[in-house]
């Protein structure tokens, strides 16, 4: 049987909570859509999506 890989991020004392942000952008080279993924702190998620 295959096992499902699960990553957990526990918020311990002093640790920062992290979220995965995925943004879809249109490639200027090919015109196709590409997905940019980044693991950022929960407080910086809005900054990630506001960047162009």
LOTI-461330 format. One record per atom (N, C-alpha, C, O): residue number from 1; atom name; x, y, z. Coordinates in nm, 3 decimals. Layout:
resi	name	u	v	w
NUM	CA	X	Y	Z
...
END
This chain:
resi	name	u	v	w
1	N	0.083	-0.118	0.000
1	CA	0.000	0.000	0.000
1	C	0.088	0.124	0.000
1	O	0.195	0.127	0.060
2	N	0.040	0.225	-0.068
2	CA	0.114	0.350	-0.074
2	C	0.079	0.435	0.047
2	O	-0.035	0.435	0.095
3	N	0.177	0.506	0.096
3	CA	0.155	0.594	0.209
3	C	0.142	0.737	0.159
3	O	0.212	0.778	0.066
4	N	0.055	0.812	0.221
4	CA	0.036	0.951	0.185
4	C	0.134	1.035	0.266
4	O	0.140	1.024	0.388
5	N	0.211	1.119	0.198
5	CA	0.307	1.205	0.266
5	C	0.235	1.328	0.319
5	O	0.168	1.398	0.243
6	N	0.247	1.353	0.446
6	CA	0.181	1.466	0.508
6	C	0.285	1.548	0.581
6	O	0.359	1.497	0.664
7	N	0.290	1.677	0.549
7	CA	0.382	1.767	0.618
7	C	0.301	1.849	0.716
7	O	0.198	1.907	0.681
8	N	0.348	1.854	0.839
8	CA	0.279	1.934	0.940
8	C	0.374	2.040	0.992
8	O	0.492	2.015	1.013
9	N	0.321	2.157	1.012
9	CA	0.397	2.267	1.069
9	C	0.330	2.302	1.202
9	O	0.221	2.360	1.204
10	N	0.395	2.269	1.310
10	CA	0.336	2.300	1.440
10	C	0.390	2.433	1.489
10	O	0.509	2.462	1.476
11	N	0.303	2.512	1.543
11	CA	0.341	2.645	1.592
11	C	0.389	2.630	1.736
11	O	0.310	2.638	1.830
12	N	0.516	2.609	1.752
12	CA	0.574	2.599	1.885
12	C	0.606	2.738	1.935
12	O	0.589	2.836	1.861
13	N	0.650	2.750	2.056
13	CA	0.681	2.882	2.111
13	C	0.794	2.945	2.031
13	O	0.903	2.888	2.021
14	N	0.769	3.061	1.975
14	CA	0.869	3.131	1.896
14	C	0.868	3.095	1.749
14	O	0.932	3.163	1.669
15	N	0.797	2.989	1.711
15	CA	0.792	2.949	1.570
15	C	0.689	3.034	1.496
15	O	0.592	3.082	1.556
16	N	0.711	3.052	1.368
16	CA	0.620	3.133	1.286
16	C	0.531	3.039	1.206
16	O	0.574	2.933	1.162
17	N	0.407	3.080	1.188
17	CA	0.316	2.996	1.111
17	C	0.338	3.023	0.963
17	O	0.343	3.138	0.920
18	N	0.350	2.916	0.885
18	CA	0.381	2.924	0.743
18	C	0.262	2.877	0.662
18	O	0.188	2.787	0.703
19	N	0.242	2.939	0.545
19	CA	0.137	2.899	0.453
19	C	0.196	2.889	0.313
19	O	0.294	2.957	0.281
20	N	0.138	2.803	0.230
20	CA	0.183	2.789	0.092
20	C	0.093	2.877	0.006
20	O	-0.029	2.862	0.007
21	N	0.155	2.967	-0.068
21	CA	0.081	3.057	-0.157
21	C	0.109	3.017	-0.301
21	O	0.224	2.995	-0.339
22	N	0.004	3.008	-0.380
22	CA	0.015	2.972	-0.521
22	C	-0.049	3.083	-0.603
22	O	-0.167	3.115	-0.584
23	N	0.029	3.141	-0.694
23	CA	-0.020	3.251	-0.777
23	C	-0.009	3.210	-0.923
23	O	0.093	3.156	-0.966
24	N	-0.115	3.235	-1.001
24	CA	-0.116	3.202	-1.142
24	C	-0.080	3.329	-1.220
24	O	-0.141	3.434	-1.200
25	N	0.017	3.318	-1.310
25	CA	0.061	3.430	-1.391
25	C	0.069	3.387	-1.536
25	O	0.087	3.269	-1.567
26	N	0.056	3.483	-1.625
26	CA	0.069	3.455	-1.767
26	C	0.215	3.479	-1.807
26	O	0.270	3.585	-1.780
27	N	0.275	3.380	-1.871
27	CA	0.415	3.390	-1.912
27	C	0.427	3.487	-2.030
27	O	0.356	3.473	-2.129
28	N	0.518	3.587	-2.019
28	CA	0.534	3.681	-2.131
28	C	0.601	3.616	-2.252
28	O	0.584	3.663	-2.365
29	N	0.675	3.509	-2.229
29	CA	0.749	3.443	-2.336
29	C	0.658	3.358	-2.424
29	O	0.664	3.367	-2.547
30	N	0.574	3.274	-2.361
30	CA	0.492	3.180	-2.437
30	C	0.344	3.214	-2.437
30	O	0.270	3.166	-2.522
31	N	0.300	3.295	-2.342
31	CA	0.159	3.326	-2.331
31	C	0.080	3.224	-2.252
31	O	-0.040	3.242	-2.229
32	N	0.145	3.117	-2.209
32	CA	0.079	3.015	-2.128
32	C	0.077	3.058	-1.982
32	O	0.156	3.143	-1.940
33	N	-0.011	2.999	-1.906
33	CA	-0.018	3.029	-1.764
33	C	0.080	2.943	-1.687
33	O	0.093	2.824	-1.715
34	N	0.148	3.003	-1.590
34	CA	0.241	2.931	-1.503
34	C	0.199	2.955	-1.359
34	O	0.136	3.056	-1.327
35	N	0.235	2.862	-1.273
35	CA	0.200	2.872	-1.132
35	C	0.327	2.894	-1.051
35	O	0.423	2.818	-1.062
36	N	0.326	2.998	-0.969
36	CA	0.437	3.028	-0.879
36	C	0.394	2.990	-0.738
36	O	0.295	3.041	-0.686
37	N	0.471	2.900	-0.676
37	CA	0.443	2.856	-0.540
37	C	0.554	2.904	-0.449
37	O	0.671	2.906	-0.487
38	N	0.516	2.944	-0.328
38	CA	0.615	2.988	-0.231
38	C	0.561	2.963	-0.091
38	O	0.442	2.984	-0.065
39	N	0.647	2.918	-0.002
39	CA	0.611	2.899	0.138
39	C	0.649	3.026	0.212
39	O	0.767	3.056	0.226
40	N	0.550	3.100	0.260
40	CA	0.574	3.229	0.326
40	C	0.510	3.229	0.463
40	O	0.428	3.142	0.495
41	N	0.546	3.327	0.544
41	CA	0.483	3.344	0.674
41	C	0.339	3.389	0.653
41	O	0.308	3.454	0.553
42	N	0.252	3.357	0.746
42	CA	0.111	3.390	0.733
42	C	0.090	3.541	0.723
42	O	-0.002	3.586	0.655
43	N	0.174	3.619	0.790
43	CA	0.159	3.765	0.787
43	C	0.197	3.823	0.652
43	O	0.148	3.930	0.616
44	N	0.283	3.757	0.576
44	CA	0.332	3.809	0.449
44	C	0.255	3.756	0.328
44	O	0.296	3.781	0.215
45	N	0.147	3.685	0.350
45	CA	0.071	3.626	0.238
45	C	0.012	3.734	0.149
45	O	0.013	3.720	0.026
46	N	-0.040	3.841	0.207
46	CA	-0.098	3.948	0.125
46	C	0.008	4.015	0.040
46	O	-0.020	4.052	-0.075
47	N	0.128	4.032	0.092
47	CA	0.237	4.093	0.014
47	C	0.273	4.006	-0.106
47	O	0.305	4.058	-0.213
48	N	0.268	3.873	-0.088
48	CA	0.298	3.783	-0.199
48	C	0.200	3.801	-0.315
48	O	0.240	3.802	-0.431
49	N	0.072	3.815	-0.282
49	CA	-0.028	3.827	-0.387
49	C	-0.034	3.967	-0.446
49	O	-0.081	3.983	-0.559
50	N	0.011	4.068	-0.374
50	CA	0.010	4.204	-0.425
50	C	0.125	4.231	-0.521
50	O	0.117	4.324	-0.601
51	N	0.232	4.151	-0.516
51	CA	0.345	4.167	-0.608
51	C	0.301	4.131	-0.748
51	O	0.222	4.039	-0.768
52	N	0.352	4.204	-0.844
52	CA	0.320	4.174	-0.985
52	C	0.447	4.139	-1.058
52	O	0.444	4.110	-1.178
END
